[in-house]
Structure formats: structure tokens, C-alpha cells
């Protein structure tokens, strides 16, 4: 037999009841949870996507025997401030992306320019002697800018090369620019690799069509 006094049930006060505190805590923490979720969403939505373009410009050079099989030093220097071709940052950092070359830009253009010189009758050398004529080509710019205004998105691509000819007491220097635009652009053309290579091809064509540069290298 169980003996003892049975105490009457007395409801707990709200200040002492932990179960009554839970809804209150949820109401207090709900704004902070919403803020954290929104912050995480914006962070992951705004993460930059990295895209690469393969650099392979066409080389529109007409063959000739201008160089008469003489050796010529060739140097290609990438003088751009960075390796970035294009970047995009939408409103509230949505749809951010970066576009860079897939390969080393200086190495690719060295190979292209060397082929062009061979077509002109020269024998390009990466490590020339002190008495050898030298062609130094600087890559000054390769940029793709997307139009953020208007219903139709457009893109502008610019390439700038600068050639230096050092031939004994004769020197020659000139910049070659090519700027191409496309408006509107199709989503399937992104990141517009064809347009990037076309701009480099246009700059190379202007360089190999410069009679003063070719005469400086040949004489």
C-alpha cells in the first residue's frame, strides 16, 4: 500500500515552464535564421564562374621570300596588367563570371608569329645573338566587354599588339589594333571564343601587312 499525501495540481507559471519558452525563442531567432539563409543564398548565387577560351587565331599571311632565309630574333611579351579577358558582375552580384585564356597567351602568339615570319622567308630564333635583327611583339590588350544596357546584350572585343623592330641603327615601332562588336549575341556563343580569336587574327594581319615593319626586318 502506498501512503502519503496527494498534493493538488498547480499549473506552472510561464516564467518557470521551459515548454512555454520554446515558441518565444522561435519568434526571437526567426529573423536571424532568415537573415542567415538569405546571406547564404546570395553568397552561393554570387560565386564567380570561371570560363576559359582556347586561343587559336587564324594567320592571314601571304607567303613571300622577303627574308631570304635570314635568321631573325623573335620575342613575344605579355604586357597586360592581368590575364583576365572579361568579367561580369550583375545586380546584387548575381551571375558573376570571369573569362581567361586556356593557354599561355605569349606562347600561343609566339608560335603564330614564328609561322608568319617563316612564310615571309625568315628563320625565327627564340634566343638571338647580339648581332641578329630582333622583332619584339608586346601583347598590350585582349579584352571583351559586355553591354549591360538595353534588352539586347552586345559584346565588344579589342586586341592590341605592339611590334618593335631593331635592325642595327634602324628601329621601328607601331601598334596594331583590332576591335570587333556583335549585337545582339546568342547565348550559345558565350564566351565568344570565335570573336576573341578573330580580334587577334585582325591585329596579326595588320602587323604582317605593315610594309615599313617588314622592310625594317629585311634590311
C-alpha positions in Angstrom: 0.0 0.0 0.0 1.3 3.4 -1.0 0.9 6.0 1.7 1.4 9.8 1.5 -0.4 13.0 0.8 -1.5 13.8 -2.6 -0.8 17.4 -3.5 -3.2 19.2 -5.7 -2.0 20.1 -9.3 -0.8 23.6 -9.6 0.0 25.0 -13.1 3.5 26.3 -13.7 4.0 29.9 -14.3 5.1 31.0 -17.7 8.5 32.1 -16.3 9.2 28.7 -14.9 7.8 26.5 -17.7 10.6 25.6 -20.3 8.0 24.4 -22.8 6.3 27.7 -22.9 9.6 29.4 -23.6 10.2 27.5 -26.9 7.7 29.4 -29.1 9.1 32.6 -27.7 12.6 31.6 -28.6 11.5 30.6 -32.1 9.9 34.0 -32.6 13.1 35.7 -31.4 15.5 33.6 -33.6 13.3 33.5 -36.7 14.6 36.9 -38.1 18.2 35.8 -37.6 17.6 32.5 -39.3 16.0 34.3 -42.3 19.0 36.6 -42.5 21.4 33.7 -42.5 19.5 31.9 -45.2 19.4 35.0 -47.4 23.1 35.6 -46.8 24.0 32.0 -47.8 21.8 32.2 -50.9 23.4 35.5 -52.0 26.9 34.1 -51.4 26.4 30.9 -53.4 24.4 32.7 -56.1 27.2 35.3 -56.4 30.1 33.0 -56.6 32.1 33.6 -59.8 32.1 31.1 -62.5 35.4 30.6 -64.3 35.3 30.2 -68.1 38.2 29.5 -70.5 38.7 30.3 -74.2 41.1 28.5 -76.5 43.4 30.9 -78.2 43.9 29.9 -81.8 43.7 32.9 -84.1 43.9 32.5 -87.9 47.1 33.7 -89.5 46.3 35.6 -92.8 49.8 35.9 -94.1 50.7 35.8 -97.8 53.9 33.8 -98.5 57.0 35.6 -99.9 60.8 35.4 -100.0 61.3 38.8 -98.3 63.6 37.4 -95.6 65.7 35.3 -98.0 66.2 32.7 -95.3 68.0 35.1 -92.9 67.8 34.4 -89.1 65.7 36.8 -87.0 65.3 37.0 -83.3 61.7 36.9 -82.0 60.5 37.8 -78.6 56.8 37.9 -77.5 56.0 39.6 -74.2 52.6 39.7 -72.5 52.4 43.2 -71.1 48.8 43.1 -70.0 48.2 44.0 -66.3 46.4 40.7 -65.8 45.3 37.5 -67.5 41.6 38.5 -67.5 39.8 38.8 -70.8 36.4 39.6 -69.4 34.3 39.7 -66.2 30.7 40.3 -65.4 29.0 41.2 -62.1 25.3 41.6 -62.3 23.0 43.3 -59.9 23.4 42.1 -56.3 26.4 40.1 -57.5 24.2 37.6 -59.4 25.6 35.8 -62.4 29.2 36.7 -61.9 31.8 35.2 -64.2 35.4 35.5 -65.4 36.9 34.6 -68.7 40.6 33.9 -69.2 42.7 32.2 -71.9 43.0 28.5 -71.7 46.8 28.6 -72.6 49.7 30.9 -72.1 48.9 33.8 -74.5 52.5 34.7 -75.1 53.4 31.1 -76.1 50.5 30.8 -78.5 51.3 34.1 -80.2 55.0 33.3 -80.4 54.1 30.1 -82.3 51.7 32.0 -84.6 54.2 34.9 -85.3 57.0 32.5 -85.9 54.9 30.7 -88.6 54.1 34.1 -90.2 57.8 35.0 -90.3 58.7 31.7 -91.9 56.1 32.4 -94.6 57.9 35.7 -95.2 61.2 33.9 -95.7 62.7 34.5 -92.2 64.1 31.9 -89.8 62.9 33.0 -86.3 65.1 32.3 -83.3 64.0 32.4 -79.7 67.4 33.2 -78.4 69.1 35.6 -80.9 72.7 36.6 -80.9 73.7 40.2 -80.2 74.3 41.0 -84.0 71.0 39.5 -85.1 67.9 41.5 -86.1 65.2 41.3 -83.5 61.4 41.6 -83.6 59.8 42.1 -80.3 56.0 41.9 -80.1 54.1 43.1 -77.0 50.6 42.0 -76.1 49.1 45.2 -74.8 45.4 44.3 -74.7 42.9 41.5 -75.1 39.6 42.5 -73.6 35.9 41.5 -74.0 33.3 44.0 -72.7 29.7 43.0 -72.4 27.0 45.7 -72.8 24.9 45.8 -69.7 22.3 48.1 -71.0 19.3 47.6 -73.2 17.3 44.5 -74.0 19.8 43.1 -76.4 23.1 42.1 -74.9 26.1 43.0 -77.0 29.9 42.4 -76.7 33.0 44.3 -77.8 36.3 42.6 -78.2 39.6 44.5 -78.5 43.1 43.3 -79.2 46.2 45.5 -79.3 49.7 44.4 -80.3 52.9 46.5 -80.5 55.9 45.5 -82.7 59.5 46.7 -82.2 62.0 46.2 -84.9 65.7 46.5 -84.0 67.9 46.3 -87.1 71.4 47.7 -86.4 70.9 51.5 -86.4 67.4 51.2 -87.8 64.4 50.9 -85.4 60.7 50.9 -86.0 57.7 50.6 -83.6 54.0 50.6 -84.2 50.7 49.4 -82.6 48.1 47.3 -84.3 44.6 47.4 -83.1 41.5 45.3 -83.9 38.1 46.0 -82.4 35.0 43.8 -83.2 31.5 44.1 -82.0 28.5 41.8 -82.0 25.0 42.9 -81.1 22.9 41.0 -80.1 24.8 38.0 -79.0 23.4 34.5 -78.9 23.7 32.7 -75.5 25.2 29.7 -77.3 28.2 31.9 -78.4 29.3 32.5 -74.8 32.1 33.1 -74.0 32.5 34.3 -77.6 35.7 32.4 -78.3 35.4 33.0 -82.0 35.2 36.7 -81.6 38.2 36.8 -79.3 40.3 34.8 -81.8 39.1 37.0 -84.7 40.3 40.1 -83.0 43.8 38.7 -82.5 43.7 37.5 -86.1 42.9 41.0 -87.3 45.8 42.5 -85.3 48.2 39.9 -86.7 47.0 40.6 -90.2 47.7 44.4 -89.8 51.1 43.7 -88.4 52.2 41.4 -91.3 50.7 43.9 -93.8 52.9 46.7 -92.5 55.5 47.3 -95.2 57.6 49.6 -93.0 57.9 46.8 -90.4 58.8 44.2 -93.0 61.4 46.4 -94.6 63.0 47.1 -91.2 63.2 43.4 -90.6 64.6 42.6 -94.1 67.3 45.3 -94.4 
